[in-house]
Amino acid sequence: MAVKAYVLIVTDPAQTSHVLRRIRAIPAVKASYEVMGPYDIIVEIEVGDLSEIPPILGEGIRRIDGIESTTSLVAIPEHGG
């Protein structure tokens, strides 16, 4: 069962386009949007297993120059019943 996570990102305003290009190059990223409001970018990640998310966040997204902060939300998969 696929696991989804949503990452809310605040960027340096001068770096938003650069950050978005780098994020879109990450294979697990299924959608990404530049948005207005308290966050600058919203990213949807989809992976096969929960254990795949921390490396994508820690070694991929959070290391991109221009990111000031991130908030990660992992969706709880539905269970049949």
C-alpha distances in whole Angstrom, upper triangle without the diagonal:
4,7,10,13,17,20,23,26,30,32,35,36,38,35,32,32,32,29,27,28,27,23,23,23,20,18,15,17,16,19,22,25,28,29,32,32,32,29,29,26,23,20,16,14,10,9,6,8,10,13,13,14,17,19,18,20,23,23,23,23,25,28,29,32,33,30,32,29,25,23,20,17,14,12,11,8,9,10,12,15
4,7,10,13,16,20,22,26,28,32,33,34,31,28,28,28,25,23,24,23,20,19,20,17,14,11,13,12,15,18,21,24,25,29,29,28,26,26,22,19,16,12,10,6,6,5,7,9,12,11,11,15,16,15,17,20,21,19,20,22,25,25,29,29,27,28,26,22,20,17,15,11,10,10,8,10,12,14,18
4,7,10,13,17,19,23,25,29,30,32,29,26,27,27,23,22,23,22,18,18,19,16,14,11,12,12,14,16,19,22,23,26,26,25,23,23,20,17,14,10,8,6,5,6,6,6,10,9,9,12,14,13,14,17,18,17,17,19,22,23,26,27,24,25,22,19,17,13,11,8,7,8,7,10,12,15,18
4,7,10,13,16,20,22,26,27,29,26,23,24,24,20,19,20,19,16,16,17,14,13,10,10,9,11,13,16,19,19,22,23,22,19,20,16,13,10,7,5,4,7,9,9,8,12,11,9,12,14,12,13,16,18,16,15,17,20,21,24,24,21,23,20,16,14,11,9,6,5,8,8,11,14,17,20
4,7,10,13,16,19,23,24,26,23,20,21,22,18,17,19,18,14,15,17,14,14,10,10,10,11,12,14,17,17,20,20,19,16,17,14,10,8,6,5,7,9,11,11,9,12,11,8,10,13,11,10,14,16,14,13,14,18,18,21,21,18,19,16,12,10,7,5,4,6,9,10,14,17,20,23
4,7,10,13,16,20,21,23,20,17,19,19,16,14,17,16,13,14,16,14,15,12,10,10,10,9,11,13,14,16,16,15,12,13,10,7,6,5,6,9,12,15,15,13,15,14,10,12,14,12,11,14,16,14,12,13,17,17,19,19,16,17,14,10,8,6,5,6,8,11,13,16,20,23,25
4,6,10,12,16,17,20,17,14,16,17,13,12,15,14,11,13,15,13,15,12,10,12,11,9,11,12,12,15,14,13,10,11,8,6,5,7,8,11,14,17,17,15,16,14,11,12,13,11,9,12,14,12,9,10,14,14,16,15,12,13,10,7,6,4,6,9,11,15,17,20,23,26,29
4,7,10,14,15,17,15,13,15,16,13,12,16,15,12,14,17,16,18,16,13,14,12,10,10,10,10,12,11,9,6,8,6,5,7,9,11,15,17,21,20,18,20,18,14,15,17,14,11,14,16,14,11,11,15,14,16,14,11,11,8,6,5,6,8,11,13,17,19,22,26,29,31
4,6,10,11,14,12,10,12,13,10,10,14,13,11,13,16,15,18,16,14,16,14,11,10,9,10,11,11,9,6,6,5,6,8,11,13,17,19,23,22,20,21,19,16,16,17,14,11,13,15,13,9,9,12,11,12,10,7,8,6,5,7,9,11,14,17,20,23,26,29,32,35
4,7,9,12,10,9,12,13,10,11,15,14,13,16,18,18,21,20,17,19,17,13,12,10,10,11,10,8,5,5,7,9,12,15,17,21,23,27,26,24,24,23,19,19,19,17,14,16,17,15,12,11,13,12,12,9,6,5,5,6,9,12,15,18,20,24,26,29,33,36,38
4,6,8,7,6,9,10,8,10,13,13,12,15,17,17,21,20,18,20,17,14,13,10,11,12,12,10,8,6,8,11,13,17,18,22,24,28,28,26,26,24,21,20,20,18,15,16,17,15,12,11,12,10,9,6,4,5,7,9,12,15,18,21,23,27,29,32,35,38,41
4,5,5,6,10,10,9,12,14,14,15,17,19,20,24,23,21,23,21,17,16,13,14,14,14,12,11,9,11,15,16,20,22,26,28,31,31,29,29,27,24,23,23,21,18,19,19,17,14,13,14,11,9,5,6,6,10,12,15,18,21,24,27,30,33,36,39,42,45
4,5,6,9,10,10,12,14,15,16,18,20,21,25,25,22,23,20,17,15,11,12,11,12,12,11,8,11,15,17,21,23,27,29,33,33,31,31,29,26,26,25,23,21,22,22,20,17,16,17,14,12,8,9,10,12,15,17,20,23,26,28,32,34,37,40,43,46
4,6,8,8,10,12,13,14,16,18,19,21,25,25,22,24,22,18,16,13,15,15,16,16,14,11,13,17,19,22,24,28,30,34,34,33,33,30,27,27,26,24,22,22,22,20,17,17,17,14,11,8,11,12,15,17,20,23,25,28,30,34,36,39,42,45,48
4,6,5,6,9,10,11,12,14,16,17,21,22,19,21,19,15,14,12,14,15,16,16,13,10,11,15,16,20,21,25,27,30,31,29,29,27,24,24,23,20,18,19,19,16,14,14,13,10,8,5,8,10,13,15,18,20,23,25,28,32,33,36,40,43,45
4,5,5,6,9,10,10,12,15,16,19,20,17,18,16,12,11,8,10,12,13,13,11,7,8,11,13,17,18,22,25,28,29,27,28,25,22,22,22,19,17,19,19,16,13,14,14,11,10,7,8,10,12,13,16,18,21,23,25,29,31,33,37,40,42
4,5,5,6,9,10,11,13,15,18,19,16,17,15,12,11,8,12,14,16,17,14,10,10,13,14,17,19,22,25,28,29,28,29,26,23,24,23,20,19,20,20,17,14,16,16,12,11,10,11,14,16,16,19,20,22,25,26,30,31,34,38,40,43
4,5,5,6,9,10,11,13,17,18,16,18,16,13,13,11,15,17,19,19,16,12,11,14,14,18,19,22,24,28,28,27,27,24,22,22,21,18,17,18,17,14,12,14,13,9,8,8,10,13,15,16,19,20,23,25,27,30,32,35,38,41,44
4,5,5,6,9,10,11,15,16,13,16,14,11,11,10,13,15,17,16,13,10,9,11,11,15,15,19,21,25,25,24,24,21,19,19,18,15,14,15,14,11,9,10,10,7,7,6,7,11,12,12,15,16,19,21,23,27,28,31,35,38,41
4,5,5,6,9,10,13,14,11,13,11,7,8,8,11,14,16,16,13,10,7,9,9,12,14,17,19,23,24,23,24,21,18,19,18,15,14,17,16,13,10,12,13,10,11,10,10,13,14,13,16,16,18,20,22,26,27,30,33,36,39
4,6,5,7,9,12,14,11,13,12,10,11,11,15,17,20,20,17,13,11,13,12,14,15,18,20,24,25,25,25,21,20,20,19,16,16,18,16,13,11,14,14,10,12,12,12,16,17,17,19,19,21,23,24,28,28,31,35,37,40
4,5,5,7,11,12,11,13,13,11,13,13,16,19,21,21,17,14,12,13,12,14,14,17,18,22,23,22,22,19,17,18,16,13,13,14,13,9,8,11,10,7,9,11,11,15,16,15,18,18,20,21,23,27,27,31,34,36,40
4,5,6,9,10,7,10,10,8,10,11,14,18,19,19,15,13,10,10,8,10,10,13,15,19,20,19,19,16,14,15,14,10,10,13,12,8,7,10,11,8,11,12,11,14,14,13,15,14,17,17,19,23,24,27,30,33,36
4,5,8,9,6,8,8,7,10,12,15,18,21,21,17,14,11,11,9,10,10,13,15,19,20,20,21,17,16,17,16,12,13,16,15,11,10,14,14,12,14,15,14,18,18,16,18,17,18,19,20,24,24,27,30,32,36
4,6,9,8,10,11,11,14,15,19,22,24,24,20,18,15,15,12,13,12,14,15,18,20,20,20,17,16,17,15,12,14,16,14,10,10,14,14,12,14,16,16,19,19,18,20,19,20,21,22,25,25,28,31,34,37
4,6,6,9,10,11,14,16,19,23,24,24,20,18,15,14,11,11,9,11,12,15,16,17,16,13,12,14,12,8,10,13,11,8,8,12,12,11,15,16,15,19,18,16,18,16,18,17,19,22,22,26,28,31,34
4,5,8,10,12,16,18,21,25,26,26,22,21,17,16,12,11,9,9,10,12,14,16,16,12,12,14,13,10,12,15,13,10,12,15,16,15,19,20,19,22,21,19,20,17,18,17,19,21,21,24,26,28,32
4,6,9,11,15,18,20,24,25,24,21,20,16,14,10,8,5,6,6,10,11,12,13,9,9,12,11,8,11,14,13,10,11,14,16,16,19,20,18,21,20,17,17,15,15,14,15,17,17,20,23,25,29
4,6,7,11,14,16,20,21,21,18,16,12,11,7,6,5,7,9,13,14,14,15,12,11,14,13,9,11,14,14,11,10,14,15,14,18,18,16,19,18,15,16,13,14,14,15,18,18,21,24,26,29
4,7,11,14,16,20,22,22,18,17,13,11,8,6,6,6,9,13,15,16,17,14,13,16,16,13,14,18,18,15,14,17,19,18,21,21,19,22,20,17,17,15,15,14,14,17,17,19,22,24,28
4,7,11,13,16,18,19,16,14,11,8,6,5,7,9,13,16,18,18,20,17,15,18,18,14,15,19,19,15,14,17,19,17,20,19,18,20,19,16,16,15,15,15,15,18,18,21,24,26,29
4,7,9,13,15,16,12,11,7,6,4,6,9,12,15,19,20,20,21,18,16,18,18,15,14,18,18,15,12,15,17,15,17,16,15,17,16,14,14,14,14,16,16,20,21,23,27,29,32
4,6,10,12,14,10,8,6,5,7,9,12,15,19,22,24,23,24,22,19,21,21,18,17,20,21,17,14,17,19,16,18,16,15,17,16,14,15,15,16,17,18,22,23,25,29,31,34
4,7,10,12,9,6,4,7,9,12,15,18,22,25,26,25,27,24,21,22,23,19,18,21,21,18,15,17,18,16,16,14,13,15,15,14,15,16,17,20,21,24,26,28,32,34,37
4,7,9,7,5,6,7,10,13,17,20,23,27,28,26,28,26,23,24,25,21,20,22,24,21,17,18,21,18,19,16,15,15,15,14,15,16,17,20,20,24,26,28,31,34,36
4,7,7,6,8,10,14,17,20,23,27,30,31,29,31,29,25,26,27,24,22,25,26,23,20,20,23,20,20,17,16,16,16,15,16,18,19,22,23,26,28,30,34,36,38
4,5,7,10,11,15,17,21,24,27,31,31,29,30,29,25,26,27,24,22,24,26,24,20,20,23,21,21,17,16,15,14,14,14,17,17,21,22,25,28,30,33,36,38
4,7,10,11,14,17,20,24,26,30,29,27,28,27,23,23,25,23,20,22,24,22,18,18,21,19,19,16,14,12,11,11,11,14,16,19,21,24,27,29,33,35,37
4,6,7,11,14,17,20,23,27,27,24,26,24,20,21,22,19,17,19,21,19,15,15,17,16,16,13,11,10,9,9,9,12,14,17,19,22,25,27,31,34,36
4,7,10,14,17,20,23,27,27,25,26,24,21,21,22,19,17,19,20,18,14,14,16,14,14,11,10,10,10,10,12,14,16,19,21,24,26,29,32,35,38
4,7,10,13,17,20,23,24,22,23,21,18,19,19,16,14,17,18,15,12,13,15,13,14,12,10,11,11,10,11,12,14,16,18,22,23,26,30,32,35
4,7,10,13,17,20,21,19,21,19,16,17,18,15,13,16,18,15,12,13,16,15,16,15,12,14,12,10,10,10,11,13,14,18,20,22,26,29,31
4,6,10,13,17,18,16,18,16,13,15,15,12,11,14,16,13,10,12,15,14,16,15,13,15,13,10,10,9,10,12,13,17,18,21,24,27,30
4,7,10,14,15,14,16,14,11,14,15,12,12,15,17,14,12,15,17,16,19,19,16,18,16,13,12,10,10,10,10,14,15,17,21,23,26
4,7,10,11,11,13,10,8,11,12,9,10,13,14,12,11,14,16,16,19,20,17,19,17,14,13,10,10,9,10,13,14,17,20,22,26
4,7,9,10,12,9,9,12,13,11,12,16,16,14,14,17,19,19,23,23,21,23,21,17,16,13,12,10,10,12,12,15,17,20,23
4,6,7,9,7,7,11,11,10,12,15,15,14,15,17,19,20,24,25,22,25,22,19,18,14,14,11,11,13,12,15,17,20,23
4,7,9,8,9,13,13,13,15,18,18,17,18,21,23,23,27,28,26,28,25,22,21,17,16,13,13,13,11,14,15,18,21
4,5,6,8,11,12,12,14,16,17,17,18,20,22,23,27,28,25,27,24,21,20,16,15,11,12,12,11,14,15,18,21
4,5,6,8,10,11,12,14,15,16,16,18,20,22,25,26,23,25,22,18,17,13,12,9,10,10,10,14,15,18,21
4,6,7,8,10,11,12,13,14,16,17,19,21,24,26,23,24,22,19,18,14,14,11,13,13,14,17,18,22,24
4,6,6,7,9,11,11,11,13,15,16,18,22,24,21,23,20,17,17,14,14,12,14,15,15,18,20,23,26
4,6,5,6,9,10,10,11,12,14,16,20,21,18,20,17,14,13,10,11,9,11,13,14,18,20,23,26
4,5,5,6,8,9,10,10,13,15,18,20,17,18,15,13,13,10,12,11,14,15,17,21,22,26,29
4,5,5,5,7,9,10,11,13,17,19,17,18,17,14,15,13,15,14,17,18,20,23,25,28,31
4,6,6,5,6,8,10,11,15,17,15,17,15,13,13,11,13,13,15,18,19,22,25,28,31
4,6,5,5,6,8,10,14,15,12,14,12,9,10,8,11,11,15,17,19,23,25,29,31
4,6,6,5,7,10,13,15,12,14,12,11,12,11,14,14,18,20,22,26,28,31,34
4,7,7,6,9,12,15,13,15,14,13,15,14,17,17,20,23,24,28,30,33,36
4,6,6,7,11,13,11,14,14,12,14,13,16,16,19,22,23,27,29,32,36
4,6,6,9,11,8,11,10,9,11,11,14,15,18,21,23,26,29,32,35
4,6,8,9,7,9,8,7,10,11,14,16,19,22,24,28,30,34,37
4,6,9,8,10,11,11,14,15,18,19,23,25,27,31,34,37,40
4,6,6,10,11,11,15,15,19,20,23,26,28,32,35,38,41
4,6,9,11,13,16,18,21,23,26,30,31,35,38,41,44
4,6,9,11,15,17,21,23,26,29,31,35,38,41,44
4,6,8,11,14,17,20,23,26,28,31,35,38,40
4,7,11,14,17,20,23,26,29,32,35,39,41
4,7,10,14,17,20,23,26,29,32,35,38
4,6,10,13,16,19,22,25,28,32,34
4,7,10,13,16,19,22,25,29,31
4,7,10,13,16,19,22,25,27
4,6,9,12,15,18,22,24
4,6,9,12,15,19,21
4,6,9,12,16,18
4,6,9,13,15
4,6,10,13
4,7,9
4,6
4
